[in-house]
Amino acid sequence: MSTEQTGQTKEGACLVEIELPHCTASNAAAVFAVLRSAFPGSPELGDGNGGGGPGADGEQRKFWLGTVDVRTHGEVECTLELGEPVEADLSGGPDAVRQVQDALAGFYDVTAEPRISGDQEVEVRLRLAQR
């Protein structure tokens, strides 16, 4: 394996894709603020895509995507709260997904439902609720 391929493999093992389906903008902002604070080296988080009906507070629900890079760690300093429970789908290397799940569990009540597991990648659905 070339040095270039090894670098790409290491980088890929440190990245976690997160999807927030049917989520309001304010709830997505709260989740992504926690992740940006916990992992300050992450690529941009919170690109809205898609649509849906309005939330309980009249906000339009959308499908939010982001990528978390777990190679840098910070202290979670977030004051945004969830207005309602949120589902989050995580996928990536087992250790990286665990780190993201642990960071979210430090701020929210988290219930995890494993989806797909393999040697190189796992998928898990989290239900996040404000404490």
N, C-alpha and C positions, 0 to 999 in steps of 0.2 A: 504494500500500500504506500502510495507517495505521501510526502509531507503535506501536500495540499489536501489530499483526501483525508488524512488523519485530522487536520485542522477543521475541515468541514464536519467530520464525524463528531469531534469534541464539541464544536459549536452547536450542532444539532441536538446533542444529548443534553444541552443546557437550556434549550428552548421549549416552552410549553405553550401550546395554542389554547386559548380560552374562548368559549362561545357563550354568550348570554342570550338565549332565545326568548322572545316575547317579554322583553324587559323595557321599562321606561328609561328615559334619558337620565333622570335623577338617580335611579337605582344603579344604572350602569356607571355613572360618574362616581358614585360612592365605592363600588367594587374596584374600579380601575384606579381610584385615588389610593386605596389601600395597597394595591399591587405596585403602583409607581413608587410609593413610599418604601415598601418592603424590598423592592428590587429596582433601585434607581437606574440601573444600566439597561433597562428594558426598552425595546423599540416602542414606537408610539402605540398606545393602548386606546381603544374606544372608537374605532371606525364604525359608524352606523351603516347598516345595509338592510334593505328589506323594509317591511312595514307590518302593520296589524291594526287592531282596534285600539281605541283609547283605554288607558288604565283607569283605575278607580278614581284617581285624582284628575282625570281628563287628559293626562299626558298620552301622547301617541306611543304605542309599543313598537319596538324595533328589534332587529337581530344585531347584536354587537359582537365584534371580533377583536381579538388582541393577541399579542405575542409577549410572553414574559421570558426574560433572560435571567436565570437564577445565579449567574456568576457573580453578581454584586449584591450585597445585602445592606439594608438600612433599617432604621427603627420606624415602625409604623406610627406616623403622626397624622392621623386623619380625623376630622371632625364631622364628616358627612355620614349620615345614617341612612339605612334602608327604610323605605316607606312600607315595604311588604316583602315577604320572602322571595328569593330569587333563585332560579336554577342556573348552574354554571357547568358546562361540559369542559373538562380538561383532557388534553392528550399530549403525550410526549414520553420521554424516558422516565422509567419508574422513579428514580431518585429526584429528578426535577419536578415531576408531578407531586410527589410527596412534599417537597419543600414549599410549593405554591399552596397546597392544601393546608399545610401547617401554618403558613402565614395568614391565610384566611381564617383558620380556626382560632388564631390568637386575637381576632377582632370580632368574629361572628360566631353564632351557634351553627355548626356544620354537621350535616348528615351526608354520608357518602354512600353511593351505590356504584360498585365497580361495574364497568361495561365490558371492556375487552382487555385481556391481559396477554402479553407476550414477553419474550426475553428483552426486546429492544424498545417496545412502546406499550403504554397502557392508556386506557381511556376510563375516566371516572366521571359520574354526574354528581355534583354537589348541590345540596339545598342549603342556601345561606339565609339566616334569619338574624335580625338585630337582637342583641342581648338585652 
